[in-house]
């Protein structure tokens, strides 16, 4: 019989945790990786910090704050003010920021990229990573006085996985879905299949315990539960019209005040004590300054706001020069990939794809498009900050090889290609133009077709060659599963490789970070060899706040975790 | 006169119908595109199919047009695909904001332009005329995309006198007062209006000044003015009593057309200063292909355009009875 490990309180510990302790002791993993993986396996953050502290000698307690937090004041922030109807259908981060002070998540991934329980007090994963049990905090109340519990969580999973909701969470939790006949027909007369929640995928164990049953091992369930459309709504959300802005019932410390899409979103601290601790700000006010980044920086400079959502690289120097303003940067896994539609000519030609990559100097692209503030891309979409990143030798620009590959591809006399680029980020347009210049000497005439963001998002999965933005995700396997697995909705390149899928399955079910890292070597190499995309760079992300805003930290996905902010007015 | 007005209104209606048809075909010919816009780029084909079926997008385009135009005339402008709110809730406040900007601009442009134009036209070729002409040509030649950052650089970054954006950070400039039937001014927001109004005034007054000057100069060359002067009437009386009335007919038409420009031609200014106006809304809707907002904005812009044009024609005819129309 298998021995069940338990901690001092009698709570089951995942059997892999002792191995992690060993690895930390031997120095095979660092403290950050230890914290990330142990918390992922259900060890509470406090216990994980305590274990790490005992081994490394580093203090459990954060350095004492130099100042005592002051209560009161309004934090004015510049970001787009967007719709706040159904959080499950959110498609932009600013929507979730407006909501994050009202609705909360089962877990929280902090600025340090470590995921911790939040509405849940703990979780446990089965050894095969197919069963996940979440123990919810007791005593949490909704703002309408109802008790928060398992019914709410079950309701959220149910609506996320209902195709009628139209939530991107369906893809995120695809291991909890099964195919069904929609009753509609394809053009060829065959039955149109859809996906819905598989029977018994979510189980209410008791009022404060929920269990998820997956049809395959998934390592990143906790991380997925902090993806922005997974905010937990009240179980009667749909009965009340499924519109948060009209019925802003939440478990968070703020309530919705004045709200006008495209203009302002006022969040007022609730009068009742917050279950999660002390809240200092009286009010958070989001002001919309449009899409022009210049306007937001103008607002910061003239003191109309205390914080801006993002400082684009083109405005960085200016922001750094504003008096009393602090610029924060965070290393992220945010990027863009010039992905090729591998099933469509001419990109079905491997040699051509390889020629494009061989003619690329990633370091130069980083310098030209992003002033060197980030890391060069390596064409495999696993970032140096991902825990499972395996460092491969940097790919060097080689025009002779590029020309030879082009000739082998049948384009010895050159080829003209068009790259579709969306204009919402200036750096992406710069990167595309710089790439065009690099490809020229190899005999590739790249036409850069810049278009409005909305237009690009209409064609992002169909254009033969397009530069697509990808946001930060805490684990490398998360993005690979979303973007390159055969047949998944966001596989924009149409890449389909059984070997890759098998390797990814294997890595995605591997807890041991060193083992997983070794497995990533094969995955990364395979993507490079197949030249599915050219990835110019990994970008650091910048934000700025007035120095009076205390406890401020930049999040790699620009999520606002502002419960402990205060103003030193 | 009545027949003229009826004809004008008829042609106005025809233009509106033609434009509405064009807008509808361009934006809604492909139902799949509408579903993608409503549900977002990450929606699955299955989700789009369900939406199209549910919202009547499987019907032929002419049926859908009739429904759409019917809804439009009964005040149902649809729901913004970006904001997920009724277009009515977004459009009219934005139009009101732009009207406020236009009103403030016109309150400055009209007296300044008419005064300077008349002064310049009274003595064509004089140093006053040359100075005013230089100033008006210079300001009109600088587009808003240049004057806006220049003014921001001076008044925000250099002097720190004015706020950098005009997004009503402290609330709307016009606020209803508790217990009072009238509207009060929110003085905290007023500084935010200065720079956008300044940019528009600088760009617009030169043009109206030039038109007024040309008209005044032309009137000053006429026989009846010469006769009045030679008859020994005081110069001031000649100008005020005889010249001005005729000289202001042409500028009146120009000013009417500026209303149209101030509605949909102020996109750059509104965008730069994050002003929550109609122009910025139109731009954002176009960039994000917010179908129902584009349709509504386009129809409103066309309506304002043909209405101001018609009003201008009618008023011009009224002011100048010599004009014959068929």
Boltz contact constraints between the chains, C-beta under 6 A:
constraints:
  - contact:
      token1: [A, 83]
      token2: [B, 83]
      max_distance: 6.0
  - contact:
      token1: [A, 83]
      token2: [B, 84]
      max_distance: 6.0
  - contact:
      token1: [A, 85]
      token2: [B, 84]
      max_distance: 6.0
  - contact:
      token1: [A, 91]
      token2: [B, 40]
      max_distance: 6.0
  - contact:
      token1: [A, 163]
      token2: [B, 46]
      max_distance: 6.0
  - contact:
      token1: [A, 163]
      token2: [B, 47]
      max_distance: 6.0
  - contact:
      token1: [A, 166]
      token2: [B, 39]
      max_distance: 6.0
  - contact:
      token1: [A, 166]
      token2: [B, 43]
      max_distance: 6.0
  - contact:
      token1: [A, 166]
      token2: [B, 47]
      max_distance: 6.0
  - contact:
      token1: [A, 168]
      token2: [B, 42]
      max_distance: 6.0
  - contact:
      token1: [A, 182]
      token2: [B, 46]
      max_distance: 6.0
  - contact:
      token1: [A, 184]
      token2: [B, 49]
      max_distance: 6.0
  - contact:
      token1: [A, 194]
      token2: [B, 46]
      max_distance: 6.0
  - contact:
      token1: [A, 261]
      token2: [B, 83]
      max_distance: 6.0
  - contact:
      token1: [A, 261]
      token2: [B, 85]
      max_distance: 6.0
  - contact:
      token1: [A, 263]
      token2: [B, 276]
      max_distance: 6.0
  - contact:
      token1: [A, 287]
      token2: [B, 167]
      max_distance: 6.0
  - contact:
      token1: [A, 287]
      token2: [B, 169]
      max_distance: 6.0
  - contact:
      token1: [A, 289]
      token2: [B, 165]
      max_distance: 6.0
  - contact:
      token1: [A, 289]
      token2: [B, 167]
      max_distance: 6.0
  - contact:
      token1: [A, 289]
      token2: [B, 274]
      max_distance: 6.0
  - contact:
      token1: [A, 290]
      token2: [B, 274]
      max_distance: 6.0
  - contact:
      token1: [A, 292]
      token2: [B, 271]
      max_distance: 6.0
  - contact:
      token1: [A, 295]
      token2: [B, 165]
      max_distance: 6.0
  - contact:
      token1: [A, 295]
      token2: [B, 274]
      max_distance: 6.0
  - contact:
      token1: [A, 298]
      token2: [B, 164]
      max_distance: 6.0
  - contact:
      token1: [A, 298]
      token2: [B, 165]
      max_distance: 6.0
  - contact:
      token1: [A, 299]
      token2: [B, 164]
      max_distance: 6.0
  - contact:
      token1: [A, 299]
      token2: [B, 165]
      max_distance: 6.0
  - contact:
      token1: [A, 301]
      token2: [B, 164]
      max_distance: 6.0
  - contact:
      token1: [A, 302]
      token2: [B, 156]
      max_distance: 6.0
  - contact:
      token1: [A, 302]
      token2: [B, 163]
      max_distance: 6.0
  - contact:
      token1: [A, 302]
      token2: [B, 164]
      max_distance: 6.0
  - contact:
      token1: [A, 304]
      token2: [B, 163]
      max_distance: 6.0
  - contact:
      token1: [A, 304]
      token2: [B, 169]
      max_distance: 6.0
  - contact:
      token1: [A, 452]
      token2: [B, 287]
      max_distance: 6.0
  - contact:
      token1: [A, 454]
      token2: [B, 288]
      max_distance: 6.0
  - contact:
      token1: [A, 454]
      token2: [B, 289]
      max_distance: 6.0
  - contact:
      token1: [A, 457]
      token2: [B, 41]
      max_distance: 6.0
  - contact:
      token1: [A, 489]
      token2: [B, 44]
      max_distance: 6.0
